[in-house]
Amino acid sequence: MLLIDKIRTSRPVNAIATWIDQPVAVPLAILALTVFYLLTLVQGQNWSGDFSLYILHAQNLVEGRHYLDTGYLLNPVSQFVGPYGYPPVFPLLLAPVYAFFGFDLEAMKWVGVLSFSVSLWLAARIFELRLRRHFVFFLVLVVGLNPLLWEFTNLIRADFTFMVFCYLSLFLMLHFHSADQNRARAASRQLSVSFLIGLSMYLAYGTREIGIVLPLTLLTYDIVCRRRISFISIGALGIFALLAWLQNLWFSASFIPEYFHENLSHLTESQSSSADLNHLNFVDLNPRNILDRIIGYRWALQGFWPTSPTALINTLNELLFNVFSLLAVGGYLMSLIRRITVAEIFLAGYIAVLLLFGAPPTVRYLIPILPFFLYYGFLFCQEMIFPRLPRLKYLLACGYALLLVVISVPIMTTMKYPQLEQGITHSGAQAMFRFVREETAPDDIIVFIKPRIMALMAGRDSATWPSRAYSGPVATNHFFEAVRADYYVDMNLATWMLPLTDSEPPSDCFKSTFKNEYFVIYRYDKQFCPQPE
């Protein structure tokens, strides 16, 4: 009887395990996650500003203007809020959405959700080369049910699109370059593979500049592992270099008025900010700063493990993170010892770029490598732990699945969205944008803390406020004269929009023309300035 009961109780577990090992299980799980993500999108957009420049680029592509003619006036005496232009691949994907649906923020979020789904599928295909299907299935669920990633799909950003082309490049390298050279022996086949790898590498770079890691990965693999640069690599690197050069040529234009820098030259001194089209000037080689970023990214990575109101669950979660981090490091080292692939080189290169990049460590930059973190942890368990303790995998899988449900489901069902609710679609913000569109001249220049958003929402050229060195009344007047600005919009931006309880004109040359609970618009005019007696 005990044997029969054991067989009966094991049948459901065996049935589930058998189904998970089917080729269709992972695609069905990704499809279910996609539907869930699409059904739970939240209206609105925050004040981050990146999304606005992407949409402005997409509008220009659809409406026939130059890609960089966005109305964003990056000036040399203001705090850096973003580059003059972003790479074109993500706006190219937004352009058809804008063409069919117009300025529909919710429709544009579909691009991010679908990109996330495709990137999950490509990641699964990459990991299946070493990881068994049931581990891949579980990895997909852990990534897909992460509340932080789920929340991130409500933002119009290029990160998930970058993951698609990044993973596609790695998939092509693994399948047609490093894994089996017999698949690409014919010259015509080598040319095709070279073109596909080169194109996919560029598409990643043309989405986010950190994609430069991919051609370096390919070159490093050939030099370190194959001791020679293959014909496929030469062709792929050539295609990538050509497309990257054409992009750089396209980005050589500037629509910032010439008088901007001429008039501001006497204010720049040591407070200048870069007007480059990329982030290369943010490279920071200071060893102490690099160490700080290592520590910062360690805590940022733990941000993927959501917190719970229950102290016990938080303790278990933190313990799990620390243990799994050790497993992931062990899995990565094990892979380096057994056989280095482009995956290991890419991960090392990506992390190296993050540590050299001077931006503050945030969880956003770790999103593309989160699946790899899980992959190497699962790989170590598969190769080193579960062969010795086979029943442990069911205990751990059930335990972590339960922990995931206990933490993630309450977060996903009760999460509030103040940054979206108090974002650009808020009624107070809409009233301010409406005033700028209807009561200002088309050639007026607006000074605003979020110039890219102003350019998008109001259709006016916009520059950001000068740095603190020029915040006095006299310096402010000089700044407005130099850039020929007409209006200043004041708001209380503290993570998201808050009521503006106190606002004063920057100088006596400003007069209030609009005011609500959140915004005040001041018009600048020399006629308002006190006349000397």
Buried (B, 14 or more C-beta within 10 A) or exposed (E): EEEEEEEEEEEEEEEEBEEBEEEEBBBEBBEEBBEBBBEBBBEBBBBBBBBBBBBBBBBBBBEEBEBBBBBBBBBBBBEBBBBBBBBBBBBBBBBEBBEEEEEEBBBBBBBBBBBBBBBBBBBBBBBBEBBBBBBBBBBBBBBBBBBBBBBBBBBBBBBBBBBBBBBBBBBBBBBBBBEEEEEBEEEEEBBBBBBBBBBBBBBBBBBBBBBBBBBBBBBBBBEEBEEEBBBBBBBBBEBBBEBBEEBEEEBEEBBBBEEBBEBBEEBEEEBBBBBBBBBEEEEBEEEEEBEBBEEBBEEBBBEBBBBBEEEEBBEBBEEBEEEBBEBBBBBBEBBEEEEBBBBBBBBBBBBEBBBBBBEEBEBBBBBBBBBBBBBBBBBBBBBEBBEEEEEEBEEBBEEBBEBBEBBBEBBBEEEEBEBBBBBBBBEBBEBBBEBBEEEBEEEBBBBBBBBBBBBBBBBBBBBBBBBEEBEEEEBBBBBBEBBBBBBBBBBBBEEBBBEBEEBEBBBEBBEEEBBBEBBBBBBBEEEBEEEEE
